[in-house]
């Protein structure tokens, strides 16, 4: 049974709606997923509580059922999910999505870390299992929410959704609370004086770039994405951090995910993969310049970016990789490249973007599509598997949340996942950021190093605003 209630609330933004729901349901896992920037997205989602949960910890799939009992599964989370969804009557959820005019009514939602690729690419298992883990969080954490609130930006309609009767009994109370008075929540300053350190010094990063270029010249790879991690040992309020970030860097995928002992704060420009009524969308973003201080300078940098042979060759490689990934699960002849190499602007950087589209084969499902495309080639290089082997060798660290994905797998057969870039993990005593640069044969070390710093710009600036 799907319980729902709809009403208009045009005086609160999603961030205030989230704060109010958090005050009602204390000590619950909670998510806020918003859409802004250069986006046609109409919906923001608030998810409260976990009635069921899937995690991947220490190479084990852990399923927590509706009674709170944990079960260790002898299969990967993706095989578990494929089998779980086979028992779902999608027509019920498609009907509810259409009737309520919302983008998502139920289904597992959460994050999938970069290192999860090892569960469906056996060649990577032994390489990635030996990496140093500085993050100590599940490789995957997905929930079925107790309550979902969908906020329509188009008409300010709020839709409360739950499959639990005891939660639906609270709908009227929630509506009254959301229509009641709102008390402004003041920003909380950071606590601590640490200014932060990179995992790799400039010299170490240059060495990784040089090693990458050697492997490109030897023919092992055509391109590889090398990253650097930035950590500040300070106490950060994730809600305040997210509020600053969403203002500084509005993006198509913005998210605040509050778990028991860590939080994920992000403002990502890039879809990982989207499936809507059988239509596939993958959007390679590769090629970066910082924003200009004036409109004229901004235009000059755009023209410079679109004339840069290194950036164009990198982007074309990743379009080809995206097409190949989608072709593994798409109907023959349906894969196309649309709106090729257009520019999208964000607060601190601009990017070259293309759309790879296709139609899902009738014999495949959303998990086949996810596994065929994860993780995005823009986060690894090409060819993917060899690039990821080299990334593991050069970086030596588990990437964790960074360059994985955040999103949902709807019971209606649709899914939407963003790449976790421009994203931070906030822990009790530190905040962790990460960014990368795509290395090709003619890469210049200094420029790749600067690209990493530019991509960290919005996150670093947001943190500094709270110092």
C-alpha positions in Angstrom: 0.0 0.0 0.0 1.3 3.4 -0.9 0.0 6.2 1.3 0.2 9.8 0.2 -0.8 13.3 1.0 -0.4 16.5 -1.1 -0.6 20.1 -0.2 0.8 23.5 -1.3 3.6 25.2 0.7 5.0 28.1 -1.2 6.8 29.8 1.6 9.5 27.3 2.4 12.4 26.3 0.3 13.4 22.5 0.4 16.3 23.3 2.8 13.7 24.7 5.4 11.4 21.7 4.8 14.3 19.4 5.4 15.2 21.2 8.7 11.6 21.0 9.9 11.3 17.3 9.2 14.7 16.7 10.9 13.3 18.3 14.0 10.3 16.0 14.0 12.2 12.8 13.3 15.4 13.1 15.4 18.2 10.4 15.2 17.0 9.0 11.9 19.1 8.7 8.7 18.0 11.6 6.5 18.7 12.8 3.0 18.0 16.0 1.1 18.5 15.8 -2.7 18.0 19.0 -4.6 18.3 20.1 -8.2 19.5 23.6 -9.3 21.9 25.3 -11.6 21.7 24.4 -15.3 19.1 21.8 -14.7 15.5 21.1 -15.9 14.9 19.1 -12.7 11.6 19.9 -11.1 11.9 17.8 -7.9 13.8 17.8 -4.7 13.5 14.9 -2.3 13.6 14.5 1.5 14.0 11.0 2.8 13.6 10.2 6.5 14.5 6.9 8.2 15.5 3.4 6.9 12.8 0.7 6.9 15.2 -1.6 5.1 18.9 -1.2 4.3 21.7 -2.6 2.1 25.3 -2.1 2.9 28.6 -3.4 1.7 31.2 -3.6 4.4 34.5 -5.6 4.4 33.5 -7.4 1.2 30.2 -8.5 2.7 26.7 -7.7 1.6 24.6 -6.8 4.7 20.8 -6.6 4.3 18.8 -5.2 7.3 15.2 -6.3 7.0 12.0 -4.5 8.1 12.3 -6.0 11.6 15.8 -4.6 12.0 17.5 -8.0 11.7 20.8 -8.1 9.7 21.5 -10.8 7.2 24.8 -11.6 5.6 24.3 -12.4 1.9 26.6 -14.6 -0.3 26.1 -12.3 -3.3 27.0 -8.9 -4.4 24.6 -6.0 -3.6 23.8 -5.7 -7.3 22.8 -9.3 -7.7 20.8 -9.0 -4.4 19.0 -5.9 -5.8 18.3 -7.6 -9.2 16.6 -10.5 -7.4 14.8 -8.2 -5.0 13.3 -6.0 -7.7 12.1 -9.1 -9.7 9.4 -9.5 -7.0 8.3 -5.9 -7.3 5.1 -5.1 -9.2 6.4 -2.0 -11.1 2.9 -1.2 -12.4 1.8 -0.1 -8.9 4.7 2.4 -8.6 4.4 3.6 -12.2 0.7 4.3 -11.6 1.5 6.2 -8.3 4.3 8.2 -10.0 1.9 9.3 -12.7 -1.0 9.9 -10.4 1.0 12.0 -7.9 3.1 13.7 -10.6 6.4 13.0 -8.8 9.7 11.6 -10.0 10.2 9.0 -7.3 7.8 7.3 -4.9 9.9 4.4 -3.5 13.0 2.3 -4.1 16.5 2.0 -2.7 18.3 5.3 -2.5 21.7 6.3 -1.2 25.4 6.2 -2.3 27.6 3.7 -4.0 31.4 4.2 -3.5 34.0 4.0 -6.3 35.5 0.8 -5.0 32.3 -1.1 -5.5 33.4 -1.6 -9.1 35.4 -4.6 -7.9 32.3 -6.7 -7.2 31.4 -7.0 -10.9 34.9 -6.6 -12.4 36.7 -9.6 -10.8 40.1 -8.5 -12.3 40.0 -5.5 -10.0 39.2 -7.4 -6.8 42.7 -8.3 -5.7 44.2 -4.9 -6.7 41.6 -2.8 -4.8 41.4 -5.0 -1.7 45.0 -4.0 -0.8 44.4 -0.2 -0.8 44.8 1.9 2.3 41.4 2.9 3.8 41.5 6.3 5.3 37.7 6.9 5.2 36.3 3.8 7.1 32.8 4.0 5.8 30.6 1.4 4.0 31.5 1.0 0.3 27.7 1.1 -0.4 24.8 2.3 1.7 21.3 2.2 0.3 18.0 2.6 2.2 14.3 2.2 1.7 13.0 5.4 3.4 10.2 5.4 6.0 8.9 8.7 4.6 9.6 10.5 1.4 8.7 14.1 0.8 8.7 15.3 -2.8 9.0 19.1 -3.4 7.9 20.4 -6.8 9.7 23.5 -7.8 7.2 24.2 -10.5 4.1 24.6 -8.4 5.4 24.3 -4.8 3.3 21.2 -4.2 4.6 18.9 -1.4 3.8 15.2 -1.6 4.2 13.0 1.5 4.7 9.3 0.6 5.1 6.2 2.8 4.3 2.5 2.6 4.1 2.3 6.4 0.7 2.9 8.0 2.2 4.3 11.2 4.0 6.9 9.2 1.0 7.9 7.1 -0.8 8.5 10.4 1.7 11.4 11.0 1.0 13.1 7.6 -1.5 15.6 9.0 0.9 16.5 11.9 3.7 17.0 9.4 1.6 19.2 7.2 0.6 21.4 10.1 4.2 21.6 11.2 5.4 22.6 7.7 2.6 25.3 7.6 3.5 26.6 11.0 6.1 29.2 12.0 9.7 28.8 10.9 12.6 29.7 13.2 15.7 30.7 11.3 18.7 28.4 12.0 21.9 30.3 12.3 25.1 29.0 10.7 27.5 27.1 12.9 31.1 28.0 12.6 33.8 25.4 12.1 35.8 24.3 15.2 39.5 23.9 14.9 42.5 25.7 13.4 43.8 23.1 10.9 44.0 24.6 7.4 44.2 21.2 5.7 46.7 19.0 3.9 46.8 17.1 0.6 47.4 13.4 0.5 50.1 13.9 -2.1 52.5 16.8 -2.3 52.9 18.7 -5.5 56.0 16.7 -6.3 54.2 13.4 -5.6 51.3 14.5 -7.8 53.7 15.4 -10.6 55.3 11.9 -10.3 51.9 10.3 -10.7 51.2 12.4 -13.7 54.6 11.4 -15.2 54.0 7.8 -14.5 50.6 8.1 -16.1 52.1 9.6 -19.2 54.6 6.7 -19.4 51.8 4.2 -19.4 50.0 6.2 -22.1 53.1 6.3 -24.3 53.6 2.5 -23.8 50.0 1.9 -25.0 48.5 0.6 -21.8 46.0 3.4 -21.6 44.9 6.4 -23.7 43.9 8.6 -20.7 43.8 8.3 -16.9 42.2 10.4 -14.1 44.7 11.1 -11.3 43.3 12.6 -8.1 44.4 14.2 -4.9 42.6 14.2 -1.5 42.4 17.2 0.8 41.7 16.8 4.5 41.0 19.3 7.2 41.0 18.1 10.8 38.2 20.3 12.1 34.6 19.9 13.3 32.1 20.9 10.7 28.3 21.2 10.9 27.2 19.4 7.8 23.9 21.3 7.5 25.7 24.7 7.6 28.3 23.5 5.1 25.6 22.3 2.7 23.7 25.6 3.0 26.9 27.5 1.9 27.8 25.1 -0.8 24.3 25.1 -2.4 24.4 28.9 -2.5 28.0 29.1 -3.9 27.7 26.3 -6.4 24.1 25.5 -7.5 24.2 22.3 -9.5 21.9 19.7 -11.1 22.6 17.3 -8.3 23.0 18.6 -4.7 22.8 16.4 -1.7 23.1 16.3 2.1 23.1 12.7 3.4 23.2 12.3 7.2 24.2 8.9 8.4 24.9 7.7 12.0 28.6 8.6 12.1 29.4 10.5 8.9 27.7 12.8 6.4 28.0 13.3 2.6 27.7 16.9 1.3 27.8 17.5 -2.4 27.0 19.7 -5.4 27.7 17.6 -8.5 27.4 18.8 -12.1 27.4 15.3 -13.6 24.9 12.5 -14.1 26.4 9.1 -13.7 23.6 7.4 -15.6 19.8 8.0 -15.8 17.0 5.7 -17.0 13.6 7.2 -17.6 10.9 5.1 -19.3 13.5 3.0 -21.0 15.5 6.0 -22.2 19.2 6.1 -21.2 21.2 9.3 -20.6 24.9 9.4 -19.8 26.7 12.8 -20.0 30.5 12.8 -20.2 31.9 16.0 -18.7 35.6 16.4 -19.5 37.5 19.6 -20.2 37.8 22.3 -17.6 38.7 26.0 -17.3 38.3 28.2 -14.3 35.6 31.0 -14.6 36.7 34.4 -15.8 36.3 37.5 -13.6 34.4 39.3 -16.3 31.9 38.3 -19.0 34.5 39.0 -21.7 37.2 37.0 -19.9 34.7 34.1 -19.4 34.1 34.0 -23.1 37.8 34.0 -23.9 38.3 31.1 -21.6 35.4 29.2 -23.2 37.0 29.7 -26.7 40.4 28.7 -25.3 38.9 25.5 -23.9 37.1 24.6 -27.1 40.3 25.1 -29.1 42.6 23.1 -26.7 43.7 19.9 -28.5 44.4 18.1 -25.2 41.0 18.9 -23.8 39.2 17.9 -27.0 41.0 14.6 -27.4 40.3 13.7 -23.8 36.6 14.5 -24.3 36.3 12.6 -27.5 37.9 9.5 -25.8 35.3 9.7 -23.0 32.4 10.1 -25.5 33.6 6.9 -27.2 33.9 5.1 -23.8 30.4 6.2 -22.8 29.0 5.0 -26.1 30.7 1.6 -25.6 29.4 1.3 -22.1 25.8 2.2 -23.1 26.0 -0.1 -26.1 26.5 -3.1 -23.8 22.9 -2.9 -22.6 21.1 -0.7 -25.2 19.0 -1.8 -28.2 21.1 -2.2 -31.3 21.4 1.1 -33.3 19.8 3.2 -30.5 22.9 4.8 -29.1 23.5 8.4 -30.2 25.6 11.4 -29.2 23.5 14.6 -28.8 24.4 18.2 -28.1 28.0 17.3 -28.6 30.7 19.4 -26.8 28.7 22.3 -25.4 29.8 24.4 -22.5 28.2 24.4 -19.0 29.2 26.9 -16.4 29.4 26.5 -12.6 30.5 28.8 -9.8 34.3 28.2 -10.1 34.7 26.3 -13.4 33.3 25.6 -16.8 33.2 22.2 -18.5 32.8 20.6 -22.0 29.7 18.4 -21.9 28.1 15.9 -24.4 25.0 13.7 -24.1 25.1 10.0 -24.9 21.6 8.5 -25.2 20.1 5.1 -26.0 17.2 2.8 -25.4 17.5 0.0 -22.8 17.3 -3.5 -24.3 14.1 -5.4 -23.2 16.2 -8.2 -21.7 18.2 -5.8 -19.4 17.2 -3.9 -16.3 18.5 -0.8 -14.5 21.1 -2.8 -12.6 22.5 -4.2 -15.8 22.7 -0.6 -17.0 24.3 0.6 -13.8 27.0 -2.1 -13.8 27.7 -1.5 -17.5 28.4 2.2 -17.0 29.8 2.3 -13.4 32.0 4.0 -12.6 32.0 6.8 -15.2 34.9 6.9 -17.6 35.4 10.6 -16.7 36.5 9.3 -13.3 38.8 6.6 -14.5 40.2 7.0 -18.0 40.3 4.6 -21.0 40.3 1.7 -21.3 38.5 1.6 -18.0 39.8 -1.5 -16.3 43.4 -0.9 -17.0 43.1 2.7 -16.0 41.6 1.6 -12.6 44.4 -0.8 -12.1 46.9 2.0 -12.6 44.9 4.4 -10.4 45.0 1.8 -7.6 48.8 1.4 -8.1 49.6 5.1 -8.3 47.2 6.5 -5.6 47.3 3.5 -3.2 44.1 4.7 -1.4 40.5 3.6 -1.4 38.6 6.4 -3.1 35.4 5.6 -1.1 32.5 8.0 -1.7 34.5 10.1 -4.2 33.8 9.4 -7.9 31.1 6.8 -7.0 27.5 7.8 -7.3 24.5 9.1 -5.3 20.9 8.4 -6.4 17.9 6.1 -6.5 16.7 2.9 -8.1 13.0 3.4 -8.3 10.4 0.6 -7.9 8.8 2.0 -11.1 11.8 0.9 -13.2 13.4 4.4 -13.4 16.7 5.5 -11.8 18.8 8.6 -11.6 22.4 8.7 -10.3 24.9 11.5 -10.0 28.7 11.2 -9.9 30.0 12.1 -6.5 32.3 14.9 -7.4 32.4 18.4 -5.8 31.6 16.3 -2.8 32.9 16.1 0.8 32.6 13.5 3.5 32.1 15.1 6.9 33.2 13.0 9.9 33.2 13.7 13.6 36.7 15.3 13.6 37.5 16.0 9.9 36.2 16.8 6.5 37.5 15.0 3.4 37.5 16.5 -0.2 38.9 15.0 -3.4 39.3 16.0 -7.1 41.1 14.8 -10.1 42.5 15.7 -13.5 42.5 13.7 -16.7 46.0 13.0 -17.9 46.8 12.4 -21.6 50.1 12.1 -23.5 50.7 15.9 -23.8 49.5 16.8 -20.3 51.4 19.6 -18.5 52.0 18.7 -14.9 51.4 22.2 -13.5 48.1 22.6 -15.4 46.8 19.2 -14.1 47.7 20.2 -10.6 45.9 23.6 -11.0 42.8 21.7 -12.4 42.5 19.8 -9.2 42.7 22.9 -7.1 40.1 24.7 -9.4 37.7 21.8 -9.0 38.1 21.9 -5.2 37.4 25.6 -5.3 33.7 25.7 -4.4 34.1 23.2 -1.5 37.2 24.9 -0.1 35.6 28.3 -0.3 32.4 27.0 1.4 34.4 25.6 4.2 36.4 28.8 4.6 33.2 30.8 4.9 32.5 28.9 8.1 35.9 29.5 9.6 
